[in-house]
Amino acid sequence: MKTNGTRESLPTVTVRLWHADAVVLFDWLMSTDLNSVPVTHPAQKQALADLLSRFEWAADVDVTGCTNEEIAVAQAAVAKEMGW
């Protein structure tokens, strides 16, 4: 597939997440210094930043306005489902 190099022209994928997972991931990404996350390639850090920005503008995922209580409930739900 040829593209003109802009991000808008690149192929995309759709990832379905449990809402609680999205809340936990968004909260973690908002509170994490991406410069301290161990990466083996700079693109990994950029991909995390891109994920954060997608959460911020995704119309179908309301995670940006979650309260501390909602985050705690989501964390408990996700931790309950860990199974390891």
C-alpha positions in Angstrom: 0.0 0.0 0.0 1.5 3.4 -1.0 0.9 6.3 1.3 1.9 9.9 1.1 3.6 9.7 4.5 1.0 11.5 6.6 -0.5 9.8 9.6 -4.0 10.2 8.3 -3.1 8.1 5.2 -1.6 5.2 7.2 -3.6 2.0 7.7 -5.5 1.8 11.0 -6.8 -1.0 13.2 -9.8 -1.1 15.6 -9.1 -2.5 19.1 -12.1 -3.3 21.3 -11.4 -2.9 25.0 -13.5 -3.6 28.0 -14.4 -0.1 29.4 -12.7 -0.8 32.7 -9.5 -1.6 30.8 -9.7 1.7 28.9 -10.2 3.6 32.2 -7.2 1.9 33.8 -5.0 2.4 30.8 -5.9 6.0 30.4 -5.3 6.7 34.0 -1.9 5.0 33.9 -0.9 6.8 30.7 -1.9 10.1 32.2 0.1 9.6 35.3 3.1 7.9 33.8 6.3 9.7 32.7 6.7 8.1 29.3 10.4 9.1 29.5 10.8 6.6 32.4 9.1 3.7 30.7 11.7 1.2 29.5 11.6 0.9 25.7 13.8 -0.8 23.2 12.9 1.5 20.4 11.6 5.2 20.4 8.6 4.1 18.4 7.3 2.2 21.5 7.1 5.4 23.5 5.4 7.2 20.6 2.9 4.4 20.3 2.0 4.8 24.0 1.6 8.6 23.4 -0.6 7.9 20.4 -2.8 5.6 22.4 -3.2 8.3 25.1 -4.2 10.8 22.4 -6.8 8.4 20.9 -8.4 7.9 24.3 -8.6 11.7 24.7 -10.5 12.2 21.4 -12.4 8.9 21.0 -16.1 9.8 21.0 -17.2 6.3 22.0 -14.9 6.0 25.1 -15.6 8.4 27.9 -12.5 7.9 30.1 -11.2 11.4 30.3 -13.6 12.6 33.0 -13.5 9.7 35.3 -13.5 10.4 39.0 -11.0 8.8 41.4 -13.8 6.6 42.6 -14.6 5.4 39.0 -10.9 4.7 38.4 -10.7 2.7 41.7 -13.8 0.6 40.6 -12.3 0.0 37.2 -9.0 -1.0 38.7 -10.7 -3.5 41.1 -12.7 -4.9 38.2 -9.7 -5.4 36.0 -7.6 -6.9 38.8 -10.4 -9.3 39.6 -10.3 -10.6 36.0 -6.5 -11.1 36.1 -6.4 -14.8 36.8 -2.7 -14.9 37.4 
